[in-house]
Amino acid sequence: MKARITITLKQGVLDPQGKAIAGALHALGFGAVGTVRQGKYIEVEVAESDPAKARAEVERMCEQLLANTIIENYAYELEAA
């Protein structure tokens, strides 16, 4: 199965990269851009055919390595390979 994982900063956590992106967009003439928040997107192939077991594996990956759960949220989708 393929897991598509999106990791974003929690609300209230400062996002200096998002501010830099917003500033660059304004400098390029995109004045209508408001707040920008950046994040991470990760695709992982999981060698598991049982969706429940694949979800458990992805949860463990996110909790133990991929996301800093103190300051980040994560969400994922599973797709059969």
C-alpha positions as CSV (number, residue, x, y, z in Angstrom):
1,M,0.0,0.0,0.0
2,K,1.1,3.6,-0.5
3,A,0.7,6.1,2.3
4,R,0.5,9.8,1.4
5,I,1.4,11.7,4.6
6,T,1.0,15.5,5.1
7,I,2.7,17.1,8.0
8,T,1.9,20.7,9.1
9,L,2.7,22.9,12.0
10,K,0.0,23.2,14.7
11,Q,-1.9,26.4,14.9
12,G,0.0,28.9,17.1
13,V,3.4,27.6,16.3
14,L,5.5,30.2,14.5
15,D,6.3,29.5,10.9
16,P,9.3,31.5,9.7
17,Q,9.6,29.6,6.4
18,G,5.9,30.4,5.7
19,K,6.6,34.1,6.4
20,A,9.6,34.1,4.1
21,I,7.5,32.4,1.4
22,A,4.8,35.0,1.8
23,G,7.3,37.8,1.6
24,A,8.8,36.4,-1.6
25,L,5.4,36.0,-3.1
26,H,4.6,39.7,-2.3
27,A,7.9,40.7,-3.8
28,L,7.0,38.9,-7.0
29,G,3.7,40.8,-7.2
30,F,1.3,38.3,-5.7
31,G,-0.2,41.0,-3.3
32,A,-3.4,39.1,-2.7
33,V,-1.5,36.3,-0.8
34,G,-2.3,36.4,2.9
35,T,-0.9,34.0,5.5
36,V,1.3,31.2,4.3
37,R,2.0,28.0,6.3
38,Q,4.4,25.5,4.9
39,G,4.6,21.8,5.7
40,K,6.0,18.4,4.5
41,Y,4.6,15.8,2.1
42,I,5.9,12.2,2.3
43,E,5.0,9.1,0.3
44,V,5.8,5.7,1.8
45,E,5.3,2.3,0.3
46,V,4.1,-0.1,3.0
47,A,4.5,-3.8,2.3
48,E,1.2,-4.7,4.0
49,S,-2.1,-5.6,2.2
50,D,-4.3,-5.4,5.3
51,P,-5.5,-1.7,5.6
52,A,-5.8,-1.9,9.4
53,K,-2.2,-3.1,9.8
54,A,-1.0,-0.6,7.2
55,R,-2.7,2.2,9.2
56,A,-1.0,1.0,12.4
57,E,2.4,1.0,10.7
58,V,1.9,4.5,9.3
59,E,0.7,5.8,12.6
60,R,3.8,4.4,14.3
61,M,6.1,5.9,11.6
62,C,4.5,9.3,12.1
63,E,4.6,9.2,15.9
64,Q,8.1,7.9,16.2
65,L,10.0,9.6,13.3
66,L,8.2,11.6,10.6
67,A,6.3,14.1,12.7
68,N,7.3,16.1,15.8
69,T,3.9,15.7,17.5
70,I,4.7,18.4,20.0
71,I,4.5,21.1,17.3
72,E,3.2,19.2,14.2
73,N,0.0,17.6,13.1
74,Y,-0.1,14.8,10.5
75,A,-2.8,13.3,8.3
76,Y,-2.5,10.5,5.7
77,E,-4.3,8.6,3.0
78,L,-3.8,4.9,2.1
79,E,-4.0,3.7,-1.4
80,A,-3.7,0.1,-2.6
81,A,-0.6,-0.4,-4.7
